[in-house]
């Protein structure tokens, strides 16, 4: 249990799988899952013990990397806690990944075991020969036993034949990694963010102090579990609390609304496109509405959201869905912070901001030029943060790790550089002004321009390329990836913009697709050769009339 020490929360030094074991001990008969099937916390823990044993029998040992590649499911959650108890380190993979993306992360992390949903298996099969993969465990899509390829293991059969005898490892939670969560930077390929057991457990406890939830609550888990927001804020918070989960493998607007009503959901964590989809759905005169009388919290994260959209949602939820007690929350975080940094408090929200710091987290604003702390509130600079949830560093990237931190010249303490231009107001609320990092935010997804440029350079017609996030007036989009391309001299009139976009789409996840191409004669660059993306972004803003 959480204890108080010297005015601050005390964060237990325990491995992440202990949060399930503690909850199963406190509430053995309470439901851990209500949908797609019912399961108590006691049964959940028993399944986890089985899976940890199965991994041990397959040769998985402490420190091994195990990938989870598939949509949300009860099996996904059992697999996560099972691999953690087996001493392994999670490498979560987006189920939208294509071959090159799965191969890159598997090789970069050194994955030897992968747990994959049946529809995604062909991608794993195609890249297996180029990786160190030894064990491929397939989560079957249907109840009946499918005929699985040779050299693979069926999740159901594995669980049926295993008798629980999990390994008993000792952990150093502040040192031992629980997960390598890949995040795209502004340059190069995605980096593995090293999150320790202590990082993740601390952030779960921090956020539980803010949401005012308990074991009587019911969570709708719709955000993807491979993402740190879904993994730690949705799944692990519910398990720490002892709250029941309603798990949705993917967001579908009508099912989403019906699940809230059917299972009397009390809270759910979302992103701006979900808010917009719900608003559009409820504004449809043919939709009669739902009974959301039990709904208490509807939270937004992952990307900024217009205040107007939140107000529209609040009005519709109360008038058309009987959600009289619902509180809309908004906060922010980043993978490197496990992920939550700040949240708008329940009873004094300032929704135009990103909220106030969660417990035992600290912030400063530093000058971009001098690196010195800006002393006055309201001054704009780079936001730096410190707390128990801050990552250990980037996997096999010592230089990137070093540059990710700011060292306070007065105390020598390390602070994480968020890469965000921001200011802190007099009430200690954070206001993010702009991103220093050049990530593209498309419908809540983070896309690295450098990854798309790297791919474009492989196209036989392309001489040079720059990719930016083109601002969009559409509330649910944010930015779209746009490419500026210089064709090779002998390639002009031989390829169209549409053909370039289709070529990219065949080789990358759907959400990363380039959605606009412009052939140009020149790309603005600095004296050192860096692409001046800001010039391109400003140029696009003028074209579409955005200031």
C-alpha positions in Angstrom: 0.0 0.0 0.0 1.0 3.6 -0.5 2.5 5.4 2.5 3.3 9.0 3.2 6.8 10.1 4.0 8.0 13.6 4.8 5.0 15.2 3.0 5.4 13.2 -0.2 4.1 9.9 -1.5 6.3 6.9 -0.9 6.6 4.7 -4.0 7.2 1.0 -3.2 10.2 -0.6 -4.9 8.3 -3.5 -6.3 8.2 -5.1 -9.8 5.3 -4.1 -11.9 3.6 -7.5 -11.7 3.2 -7.1 -8.0 0.4 -4.6 -8.5 -1.7 -7.5 -9.9 -0.7 -9.8 -7.1 -1.5 -7.3 -4.4 -4.9 -6.6 -5.9 -5.7 -10.3 -6.3 -4.9 -10.7 -2.6 -7.1 -7.8 -1.6 -10.0 -8.5 -4.0 -9.8 -12.1 -5.1 -13.4 -12.4 -6.1 -13.9 -8.9 -7.6 -14.2 -8.9 -11.4 -11.0 -8.0 -13.3 -12.8 -8.2 -16.6 -16.4 -7.9 -17.6 -16.0 -7.9 -21.3 -15.3 -9.7 -23.7 -15.5 -12.3 -21.0 -15.8 -12.3 -17.2 -12.8 -13.1 -15.0 -12.0 -12.4 -11.3 -8.7 -11.1 -10.1 -7.9 -14.5 -8.6 -8.5 -16.1 -11.9 -6.5 -13.4 -13.6 -3.5 -14.0 -11.4 -3.8 -17.8 -11.9 -3.6 -17.3 -15.7 -0.6 -15.0 -15.3 1.2 -17.6 -13.1 0.5 -20.2 -15.9 1.9 -18.0 -18.6 5.0 -17.0 -16.6 5.6 -20.7 -16.1 5.1 -21.4 -19.8 7.7 -18.8 -20.8 10.1 -20.2 -18.3 9.7 -23.6 -19.8 10.4 -22.1 -23.2 13.7 -20.9 -22.0 12.8 -17.2 -21.3 14.9 -15.9 -18.5 15.4 -12.6 -16.6 16.3 -9.7 -18.8 15.1 -11.3 -22.1 13.1 -9.1 -24.4 9.6 -10.4 -25.3 7.4 -8.6 -27.8 3.6 -8.2 -27.7 2.2 -7.6 -31.1 -1.6 -7.4 -31.4 -4.7 -5.5 -30.5 -6.2 -5.1 -27.0 -7.4 -8.4 -25.4 -7.5 -10.2 -22.1 -4.8 -12.4 -23.4 -2.6 -9.3 -24.1 -2.9 -8.3 -20.4 -2.3 -11.9 -19.1 0.8 -12.0 -21.4 2.1 -8.7 -20.1 2.0 -9.7 -16.5 3.2 -13.2 -17.3 6.3 -12.0 -19.1 7.0 -9.5 -16.4 6.8 -12.2 -13.7 9.0 -14.4 -15.9 11.7 -11.7 -15.6 11.4 -10.5 -19.2 11.2 -7.0 -20.6 8.2 -6.0 -22.6 8.6 -4.7 -26.2 5.1 -3.6 -27.2 4.4 -3.3 -30.9 1.7 -1.5 -32.8 -0.7 -4.0 -34.5 -0.6 -1.6 -37.5 3.1 -2.2 -38.0 4.3 -3.6 -41.3 7.3 -5.9 -41.9 10.1 -3.3 -41.8 8.8 -1.8 -38.6 8.4 -5.2 -36.8 11.9 -6.3 -38.0 13.5 -3.0 -36.9 12.2 -3.1 -33.4 12.8 -6.8 -32.9 16.4 -6.5 -34.0 17.1 -3.3 -32.1 15.7 -4.7 -28.9 17.1 -8.2 -29.4 13.7 -9.9 -29.2 13.8 -13.7 -29.2 10.1 -14.4 -28.1 7.1 -12.7 -29.6 3.4 -13.1 -28.7 1.4 -12.2 -31.8 -2.3 -12.1 -32.6 -3.3 -14.5 -35.4 -4.1 -11.8 -38.1 -0.6 -10.3 -37.6 1.3 -13.6 -37.8 2.0 -13.5 -41.6 4.1 -10.3 -41.0 6.1 -12.1 -38.3 6.6 -15.1 -40.5 7.9 -12.9 -43.3 10.6 -11.3 -41.2 11.5 -14.2 -38.9 14.6 -15.2 -40.9 16.1 -11.7 -40.5 15.7 -11.7 -36.7 16.7 -13.6 -33.6 13.2 -14.9 -33.0 13.0 -18.4 -31.5 9.6 -18.6 -29.9 6.4 -17.4 -31.7 3.3 -17.7 -29.6 0.0 -17.1 -31.5 -3.0 -15.7 -29.8 -5.8 -17.4 -31.7 -8.6 -15.2 -33.1 -11.4 -17.7 -32.7 -12.6 -20.1 -29.9 -12.0 -23.2 -32.0 -8.5 -24.4 -32.3 -7.1 -23.3 -35.7 -4.4 -25.1 -37.6 -1.3 -23.2 -36.8 2.0 -23.2 -38.8 4.8 -25.4 -37.8 7.4 -23.9 -35.4 4.7 -21.7 -33.7 2.9 -22.3 -30.4 -0.8 -21.8 -29.9 -1.5 -19.6 -26.8 -4.6 -21.7 -25.8 -2.8 -25.0 -26.1 0.2 -23.6 -24.2 -2.0 -22.5 -21.4 -4.0 -25.7 -21.3 -1.0 -27.9 -20.8 1.0 -25.7 -18.4 0.7 -26.2 -14.6 1.6 -23.0 -12.7 5.2 -23.0 -11.2 6.4 -19.5 -12.0 10.0 -18.5 -11.4 10.9 -16.5 -8.4 13.3 -13.7 -9.3 14.6 -10.9 -7.1 14.3 -7.5 -8.7 16.0 -4.1 -8.4 13.0 -2.0 -9.4 15.0 1.2 -9.8 17.5 -0.5 -12.1 15.7 -3.4 -13.8 13.7 -2.6 -17.0 10.0 -3.4 -17.2 9.6 -2.2 -20.8 11.3 -0.9 -23.9 8.6 1.4 -25.4 9.7 2.7 -28.8 9.2 6.4 -29.5 10.1 8.3 -32.6 12.5 11.2 -32.2 13.1 14.1 -34.5 16.1 12.4 -36.1 16.9 8.9 -36.9 14.8 5.8 -36.3 12.6 5.1 -33.3 14.4 4.7 -29.9 13.6 2.3 -27.1 12.6 4.2 -24.0 13.9 2.3 -21.0 11.2 2.3 -18.3 12.1 0.6 -15.0 9.6 -1.2 -12.8 9.9 1.8 -10.4 9.1 4.3 -13.1 5.9 2.5 -14.1 4.7 1.7 -10.6 5.4 5.3 -9.4 3.4 6.8 -12.3 0.4 4.4 -11.6 0.3 5.5 -8.0 0.8 9.2 -8.9 -2.2 9.2 -11.3 -4.4 7.2 -8.9 -4.2 10.2 -6.5 -5.8 12.5 -9.1 -8.7 10.5 -10.6 -10.4 9.7 -7.3 -11.4 6.2 -8.4 -11.5 2.9 -6.5 -12.3 -0.8 -6.8 -16.0 -0.1 -7.3 -15.3 1.7 -10.6 -15.5 0.2 -14.1 -13.0 1.2 -16.8 -13.5 1.1 -20.6 -10.1 0.2 -22.0 -10.2 1.3 -25.6 -6.8 3.0 -26.1 -4.2 0.7 -27.5 -2.2 -1.2 -24.9 1.0 -1.1 -26.9 1.0 2.6 -26.3 2.3 3.8 -22.9 -0.9 5.7 -22.3 -3.0 2.6 -22.7 -0.5 0.4 -21.0 0.1 2.3 -17.8 -2.8 4.8 -17.4 -5.6 2.6 -18.7 -4.6 -1.0 -17.8 -2.3 -0.7 -14.9 -4.3 2.0 -13.1 -7.4 -0.2 -13.3 -5.5 -3.2 -11.9 -3.9 -1.2 -9.1 -7.3 0.1 -8.1 -9.0 -3.2 -8.4 -11.4 -1.7 -11.0 -13.1 -4.0 -13.5 -12.2 -3.5 -17.2 -14.3 -3.6 -20.3 -11.8 -4.2 -23.1 -12.3 -3.1 -26.7 -9.8 -4.3 -29.3 -10.3 -1.1 -31.4 -12.4 2.0 -31.4 -15.8 1.8 -33.2 -18.1 4.7 -32.3 -21.4 2.8 -31.9 -19.9 -0.1 -29.9 -18.0 2.4 -27.8 -21.1 4.2 -26.8 -23.1 1.0 -26.2 -20.4 -0.6 -24.0 -20.5 2.5 -21.7 -24.2 2.0 -21.3 -24.3 -1.8 -21.1 -21.5 -2.2 -18.5 -22.3 1.0 -16.6 -18.8 2.3 -17.2 -17.6 5.0 -14.8 -14.5 6.2 -16.5 -12.6 6.0 -19.8 -9.4 7.6 -21.1 -9.4 8.9 -24.6 -7.8 11.0 -27.3 -9.1 14.0 -29.3 -10.4 11.9 -32.3 -12.6 9.9 -29.9 -14.1 13.1 -28.5 -14.8 14.3 -32.0 -16.3 11.0 -33.1 -18.6 10.9 -30.1 -19.7 14.5 -30.7 -20.4 13.9 -34.4 -22.3 10.7 -33.4 -24.4 12.3 -30.8 -25.2 15.3 -33.0 -26.7 13.0 -35.5 -30.5 13.5 -35.2 -31.0 9.7 -35.9 -29.1 8.8 -32.8 -31.5 8.7 -29.8 -28.8 8.8 -27.2 -27.6 6.4 -24.4 -27.8 5.9 -20.7 -24.4 7.0 -19.3 -25.7 7.8 -15.8 -22.8 6.1 -14.1 -20.1 7.9 -16.2 -17.9 10.0 -13.9 -14.7 10.8 -15.8 -14.0 11.2 -19.5 -10.2 12.0 -19.8 -8.3 13.4 -22.8 -4.5 12.9 -23.3 -1.9 12.2 -26.0 -2.6 15.5 -27.9 -4.0 19.0 -27.3 -7.8 19.4 -27.7 -9.8 22.5 -28.6 -11.8 23.9 -25.7 -14.8 24.2 -28.0 -14.9 20.5 -28.6 -14.8 19.7 -24.9 -17.7 22.0 -24.3 -19.7 20.4 -27.1 -19.0 17.0 -25.7 -20.0 18.0 -22.2 -23.3 19.4 -23.3 -24.2 16.4 -25.4 -23.2 13.9 -22.8 -25.4 15.5 -20.2 -28.4 16.3 -22.4 -28.5 13.2 -24.6 -26.8 10.5 -22.5 -27.9 11.4 -18.9 -24.2 11.8 -17.9 -25.1 14.4 -15.2 -22.0 13.8 -13.1 -19.4 13.4 -15.8 -16.1 15.4 -15.3 -14.0 16.1 -18.4 -10.3 16.0 -17.7 -7.4 17.0 -19.8 -3.7 16.4 -19.2 -0.5 15.5 -20.9 2.6 13.4 -20.7 5.3 11.7 -22.8 6.6 8.2 -23.1 9.8 9.2 -21.3 7.7 10.0 -18.2 5.8 6.7 -18.1 3.8 8.8 -19.3 1.8 11.3 -17.2 3.3 14.7 -16.2 0.3 17.0 -15.5 -3.5 16.8 -15.3 -6.2 19.3 -14.8 -7.5 18.8 -11.2 -11.1 17.4 -10.8 -12.5 20.5 -9.1 -10.4 23.4 -10.3 -9.7 22.7 -14.0 -8.1 25.3 -16.3 -8.9 23.5 -19.5 -7.0 25.9 -21.7 -3.9 24.6 -20.0 -2.3 21.1 -19.8 -3.0 21.1 -16.1 -0.9 21.1 -12.9 1.8 18.7 -12.0 0.9 15.3 -10.6 2.4 14.4 -7.1 6.1 14.5 -6.6 6.8 15.8 -10.1 8.7 19.1 -10.6 9.1 21.5 -13.5 11.2 24.4 -14.6 11.4 26.5 -17.8 14.9 27.0 -19.2 16.2 29.5 -21.8 16.8 27.9 -25.2 19.9 29.9 -25.8 21.7 29.9 -22.4 20.2 26.8 -20.8 19.6 28.7 -17.7 16.4 28.6 -15.6 14.0 31.4 -16.3 13.0 32.8 -12.9 9.7 34.4 -13.6 6.3 32.7 -14.2 4.9 33.4 -17.7 8.3 33.3 -19.5 8.4 31.0 -22.5 11.2 28.5 -22.8 11.8 24.7 -22.8 9.9 22.8 -20.2 12.1 20.4 -18.2 10.7 17.9 -15.6 11.8 15.7 -12.8 10.1 12.9 -10.8 10.2 9.2 -10.0 8.5 8.3 -13.3 11.3 9.7 -15.6 12.9 7.1 -17.8 16.3 5.6 -17.3 17.4 6.5 -20.8 17.3 5.3 -24.4 18.2 1.7 -25.3 21.7 1.5 -26.8 21.7 5.3 -27.4 24.1 6.9 -24.9 24.4 10.1 -26.8 20.7 10.5 -27.2 20.3 9.7 -23.5 22.8 12.4 -22.5 21.1 15.0 -24.7 17.7 14.1 -23.3 18.6 15.5 -19.9 19.4 19.0 -18.6 21.8 19.2 -15.7 20.9 21.9 -13.1 24.1 23.9 -12.7 23.2 24.7 -9.1 22.4 21.2 -7.8 23.7 18.8 -10.4 20.3 17.1 -10.7 19.1 15.6 -14.0 15.9 17.0 -15.5 14.2 15.5 -18.6 14.1 17.9 -21.5 10.6 17.6 -22.9 11.3 19.3 -26.2 8.3 21.5 -25.7 8.1 25.3 -25.7 6.0 26.2 -22.7 5.3 28.6 -19.9 4.0 28.1 -16.3 1.4 30.5 -15.0 1.1 32.0 -11.6 -1.2 29.1 -10.5 1.5 26.5 -11.6 -0.5 25.3 -14.6 1.5 24.3 -17.6 0.8 25.8 -21.0 2.5 24.1 -24.0 3.1 26.6 -26.7 4.8 24.7 -29.5 7.0 21.6 -30.0 10.7 22.1 -30.3 10.8 18.5 -31.5 9.5 18.2 -35.0 7.2 15.3 -34.4 4.0 15.2 -36.6 0.8 14.7 -34.5 -1.7 13.0 -36.7 -5.0 12.1 -34.9 -3.0 11.6 -31.7 -0.3 9.5 -33.4 3.3 10.6 -33.3 5.1 10.3 -36.6 8.8 11.1 -37.1 9.5 13.1 -40.3 13.0 11.5 -40.5 11.5 8.0 -40.7 9.4 9.0 -43.8 12.3 10.8 -45.3 14.5 7.8 -44.9 11.9 5.7 -46.7 11.5 8.3 -49.5 15.2 8.3 -50.2 14.8 4.6 -51.2 12.4 5.5 -54.0 14.2 5.3 -57.4 12.8 8.7 -58.5 13.6 10.8 -55.4 16.7 12.9 -55.2 15.9 14.8 -52.0 13.0 15.1 -49.6 11.7 16.9 -46.6 8.6 15.9 -44.6 6.6 18.2 -42.3 3.4 18.1 -40.3 1.1 20.3 -42.4 -1.4 22.1 -40.1 -5.0 21.1 -40.6 -8.2 22.9 -39.9 -9.9 19.6 -39.1 -10.3 19.2 -35.3 -9.7 15.5 -35.3 -6.6 15.5 -37.5 -4.1 18.0 -36.1 -1.4 17.7 -38.8 -1.0 15.7 -41.9 2.4 14.3 -43.2 3.3 16.3 -46.3 6.4 15.6 -48.4 8.4 18.1 -50.4 10.3 16.2 -53.0 13.1 17.0 -55.5 13.0 14.5 -58.3 16.1 13.2 -60.0 16.8 15.0 -63.2 15.9 12.0 -65.4 12.8 11.3 -63.3 10.7 14.3 -64.1 7.4 13.6 -65.8 7.9 9.8 -65.1 6.1 9.7 -61.7 3.2 11.5 -60.2 2.6 12.7 -56.7 -0.1 10.1 -56.2 2.2 7.3 -57.2 4.8 8.5 -54.6 2.1 8.4 -51.9 1.0 4.9 -52.9 4.6 3.7 -52.9 5.0 4.9 -49.4 1.7 3.5 -48.2 2.7 0.0 -49.3 5.7 0.2 -47.0 4.5 1.9 -43.8 1.7 1.8 -41.2 -1.5 3.3 -42.5 -1.4 6.2 -40.0 2.1 7.2 -41.1 1.1 7.5 -44.7 2.2 10.7 -46.6 -1.1 12.4 -47.4 0.2 15.2 -49.6 3.2 15.5 -52.0 4.6 18.6 -53.7 7.4 18.4 -56.2 9.8 21.3 -55.7 13.1 22.6 -57.0 14.7 23.4 -53.7 14.4 22.5 -50.0 15.4 25.1 -47.4 18.3 24.0 -45.3 20.7 25.5 -42.8 24.4 26.0 -43.3 25.0 22.6 -41.6 22.5 20.9 -43.9 19.6 20.6 -41.5 16.2 20.9 -43.1 14.5 24.2 -42.1 11.1 22.6 -41.4 9.7 25.7 -39.7 10.0 27.6 -43.0 8.0 24.9 -44.8 5.4 24.9 -42.1 5.0 28.7 -42.2 4.7 28.5 -45.9 1.8 26.0 -45.6 0.1 28.0 -42.9 -0.1 31.0 -45.3 -1.5 28.9 -48.0 -4.4 27.7 -45.9 -4.9 30.9 -44.0 -3.7 29.8 -40.5 -1.7 32.2 -38.4 
